[in-house]
Amino acid sequence: MKPITFQCDATLKQSPDDIAAQILDLNRWPEFQGYAFLPGIKVAEFELRTLEIVGSKIRVQNTDGSSHVEEIVQWNLPQCLQMQLKEFSPPLNRLASYFEETWEFAPRGDATKVVRSFAMHAKSRPALAALWIISFFLKAAVRRHLRQMSAK
């Protein structure tokens, strides 16, 4: 089954290394506020932190009480990094097996163009409709988060 995909982009003042450092600073994760019914992040903690970064797992508690794990599956700076969102709590665990989030970086003078893309993998055909609706809210939340990052 083909995943639901979307991407958002922004130009940030930071370098790819600085952006990646923000991603590893879990105290900043609550800056992701969600959008409408899509929850923001309340707290994030390393469940496993590896020296090579790849394989690190971050347990995320959301503002609505739901949770998931984000595993870093690729760390190829300064070009890109990728995380897999999985182990969703109900009700999302009934709809999605996992999401892939990819950050791609390209220099733009003293700034960095960032493209964040998502692939949302549904568990079933009926779940596709629900994930399609969720994707609009997730895209709005990611756009908001990129705007917040560009303002810093």
C-alpha positions, 0 to 999 in steps of 0.5 A, a space after each residue: 500500500 502506498 504511503 501518504 506523503 507530504 513535505 514542507 520547506 523553509 530557509 533557516 538561519 542555522 547550519 545543518 549541524 546547528 539544526 541537528 543539534 536542536 533536534 538532539 536537544 530534547 528540551 526543545 521538543 515541546 516547541 512542536 505545538 501540534 495543530 487543531 486536534 493534533 497534539 503537541 509534544 509535552 516531553 521527550 526523553 531518550 529511551 536509548 542514546 547511541 554514540 553514533 546517533 543512528 539507532 537512538 530512540 526517543 520516547 515522546 509524550 504528547 499533550 493529549 496523553 498519547 505517546 510514540 517512539 522516534 528512532 533515528 535511522 539515518 544521520 548523514 550530515 550535512 545532507 540529511 537525517 531521517 527518523 521513524 515514528 512508531 510504537 504509537 499509543 491508541 488510537 493512532 496504533 490502529 491506523 498507522 504502522 509507522 511514519 518516516 520523517 526526513 530532513 534534507 539540508 541545502 546551503 543557501 548562502 549563510 542559511 540552510 534550506 530545509 525540506 521536511 518530508 513525511 511518509 505515513 504508512 497505514 495499517 489498512 485501506 480503511 485507515 488511509 482515509 483517517 491518515 489522509 485527514 491527519 496529514 493535513 493537520 500534521 502538515 500545518 503543525 510542521 509548517 508552524 514548527 519550521 516558522 518557529 525555527 526560522 524565527 530563532 
